[in-house]
Amino acid sequence: MENINTKILIGKINSFNNVKYNEIDKIVDVIDQNKTKEIDQFFLKGPMNLVRFLEEQKFDFSLIFKKIKIKELNLAYYANCLHEHIYQILDENISHSQTCWSAKCEKTIELGRIYKDSTHKDIQSIIKNGCEKKKINSNNIQINNPDLIVVDQWLKFIDKNKKFNNGFFQKLKIIIKRIIFKNNFDRSIKLVNKIKKEGFDIKKFYANENALNVIAGYSAKTKNYMIFHGKHRIAAIKYLQHKGEIDKELELAIPILRYNFNHVRQSAPGLECFRCKN
């Protein structure tokens, strides 16, 4: 299955800045001596480039990464909210627009990093630059707007009415999907329904029978996992494990980046949800 041998792959991993493969723990350590690097975008460039590299590899990750029981993945806010979204849709018959996922994750626009010494002018610049990247009108987001919040040094805007997140055609596509699939259009819901119908065939569902096509980050500070890639797969598997439709002892290899700081970007926007307490 692998398109690159283990020695070359480990060497490639170690070539990225600020990361090092740990042969004993079979994990990638993000090198962070002073534990303040979560606010340094230049420092994070290396680890995030590694994540993108691993996403592209068709490799049996069990050869170099440790296996972990999926049920033991304690998810951080963002992935856990997606996991809870499945219960709200399938078990509680809550419409998508009323779910926590829709209210707290889909409607949040990330504008950029903010620092302790950021001035009023700096914040205005962050809003302007962030809006330009998102192709939205910065005049609609003022500094005194109560929906403008800071989470783990990230300036975010809670778009309650979903005015800015999607263009016209994207919004039209979403509306059509909601009508056809009766709001159950999220990929995690589709995965759950597919497995229920066809059964759980790991060779069909993933790259191979040993390794899950997922990349995670583990925070030694918060003791939970952020899913960089494959959060819909994780959410679907954990839901079906709870329902007894997938083996609760399922154990697969996952590339994990371990660091000493808070998870980057994927944090709870504002107040914690009573369902997603991480």
Number of C-alpha atoms within 10 A of each C-alpha: 8 14 10 13 11 15 10 10 17 17 12 13 21 17 14 16 18 15 22 19 20 15 12 7 11 18 19 24 21 22 17 15 8 8 13 11 18 19 18 11 11 10 17 17 13 17 21 16 14 19 19 13 13 19 16 8 15 14 20 23 23 18 15 21 21 19 19 14 13 21 18 13 17 15 24 24 24 22 25 22 24 26 25 17 24 24 15 18 19 14 9 10 13 16 15 20 12 11 20 19 22 18 18 20 21 15 19 22 20 22 21 19 20 19 15 6 7 12 11 10 9 13 18 16 14 18 24 19 15 20 21 13 9 16 13 17 12 16 9 10 18 12 12 7 11 10 17 21 17 17 17 18 16 20 22 23 20 21 19 14 9 15 12 18 17 14 11 10 9 10 14 12 10 15 12 13 15 17 11 11 11 12 19 21 16 17 14 23 22 15 17 22 16 12 17 13 9 8 12 17 10 13 12 9 14 14 19 18 15 18 23 25 25 22 20 20 23 26 19 14 12 13 14 18 24 27 22 18 17 16 23 20 21 23 25 21 25 20 20 18 16 12 11 10 16 17 16 17 12 13 17 19 24 25 24 22 24 19 21 21 19 22 22 16 19 19 19 20 28 14 8 13 14 8 12 19 12 18
